[in-house]
Amino acid sequence: MTDRPEYAHELAKLLTGRLAHVNFIPYNPGEGIMGTGFLPTSKIMIKYFHFTLDEAGVPSTVRHTMGDDIDAACGQLALKEEGKSLATEEGKGMKKLVE
């Protein structure tokens, strides 16, 4: 995982005084997510990273995902598990497991 609090401070230290801009792009669950161990970073941790970088004077932007309700978010093809997708009611239940 790359979203631990100590990594926020390490990134801030690394980028302080440099011409840099960090984009926080959420990981969108999609085909093949189940069993990979990859989960989206929590909104609280994204805010923590954003705040930590801001305090260090490192500009950053939090990108917001769109289209995940129809399996069309960035990097998201479709989650197919027994014919279910994240856009279905049952798929939305699976999505809550990874938020």
Backbone torsions as a table, in degrees:
resi	resn	phi	psi	omega
1	MET	NA	143.1	179.8
2	THR	-116.0	21.0	-176.3
3	ASP	-120.9	33.0	177.6
4	ARG	-85.2	149.9	-177.2
5	PRO	-53.6	-39.7	-179.3
6	GLU	-64.1	-27.4	178.2
7	TYR	-71.1	-30.8	176.2
8	ALA	-61.6	-44.3	-179.5
9	HIS	-69.5	-38.7	177.4
10	GLU	-63.7	-41.6	178.9
11	LEU	-65.4	-42.9	178.1
12	ALA	-60.4	-44.4	179.4
13	LYS	-62.8	-42.6	-179.0
14	LEU	-64.1	-38.5	-173.1
15	LEU	-95.9	-12.3	-179.4
16	THR	-59.3	129.4	179.3
17	GLY	83.0	2.0	179.2
18	ARG	-108.6	156.5	174.7
19	LEU	-79.2	100.9	-175.3
20	ALA	-150.0	156.1	173.6
21	HIS	-147.1	126.8	-177.3
22	VAL	-101.5	129.3	173.9
23	ASN	-105.8	124.2	174.3
24	PHE	-93.6	109.0	-177.8
25	ILE	-112.2	116.1	-176.3
26	PRO	-65.0	144.6	173.8
27	TYR	-77.9	122.8	-179.6
28	ASN	-98.7	122.6	177.7
29	PRO	-61.5	142.0	-179.7
30	GLY	-155.2	-163.3	-177.6
31	GLU	-55.6	129.5	176.8
32	GLY	89.9	2.6	-178.0
33	ILE	-68.8	-37.4	-176.4
34	MET	-64.2	126.9	178.7
35	GLY	88.2	-2.5	-179.6
36	THR	-88.3	-20.3	-176.9
37	GLY	85.7	-4.7	179.1
38	PHE	-85.7	126.9	178.0
39	LEU	-131.8	149.9	176.7
40	PRO	-64.1	147.4	175.3
41	THR	-70.0	140.8	-179.5
42	SER	-66.5	152.9	178.9
43	LYS	-62.2	-34.0	178.8
44	ILE	-64.5	-42.0	-179.1
45	MET	-70.1	-36.4	176.1
46	ILE	-62.1	-43.1	177.7
47	LYS	-63.0	-38.2	178.8
48	TYR	-62.5	-47.7	177.7
49	PHE	-59.8	-47.0	-178.6
50	HIS	-59.4	-46.3	179.6
51	PHE	-63.8	-44.6	-179.2
52	THR	-61.0	-44.2	178.5
53	LEU	-67.4	-40.5	178.8
54	ASP	-60.4	-44.2	178.8
55	GLU	-61.3	-30.4	179.5
56	ALA	-88.3	-0.7	-180.0
57	GLY	80.4	17.9	179.2
58	VAL	-98.2	117.3	-179.6
59	PRO	-68.4	143.8	177.8
60	SER	-152.5	158.1	179.9
61	THR	-130.7	131.8	175.3
62	VAL	-94.4	115.2	178.3
63	ARG	-83.9	143.9	179.8
64	HIS	-109.2	137.4	-178.3
65	THR	-78.0	143.5	176.4
66	MET	-138.2	147.0	176.3
67	GLY	90.8	-2.3	-178.8
68	ASP	-69.0	-18.0	177.8
69	ASP	-71.5	-15.0	177.6
70	ILE	-124.4	23.4	179.8
71	ASP	59.3	35.3	-177.0
72	ALA	-125.4	19.3	179.0
73	ALA	-74.5	162.6	-179.0
74	CYS	-52.6	126.1	178.4
75	GLY	77.8	5.2	-174.5
76	GLN	-109.6	114.1	175.7
77	LEU	-86.2	-71.6	175.6
78	ALA	-174.7	142.4	174.8
79	LEU	-91.3	117.8	-179.1
80	LYS	-117.2	108.1	174.7
81	GLU	-134.1	105.4	-175.9
82	GLU	55.6	41.1	175.7
83	GLY	78.8	9.0	-178.9
84	LYS	-99.9	146.4	174.8
85	SER	-124.3	166.3	179.4
86	LEU	-63.8	-20.2	-178.4
87	ALA	-78.7	-14.6	179.0
88	THR	-84.8	164.4	179.0
89	GLU	-59.0	-43.4	-179.9
90	GLU	-67.2	-37.9	177.2
91	GLY	-65.5	-36.2	177.8
92	LYS	-62.6	-33.1	175.8
93	GLY	-65.1	-38.3	177.0
94	MET	-67.8	-35.9	179.4
95	LYS	-61.7	-39.0	-180.0
96	LYS	-62.5	-27.6	178.6
97	LEU	-66.2	-27.0	-176.3
98	VAL	-103.2	0.5	178.8
99	GLU	-86.2	NA	NA
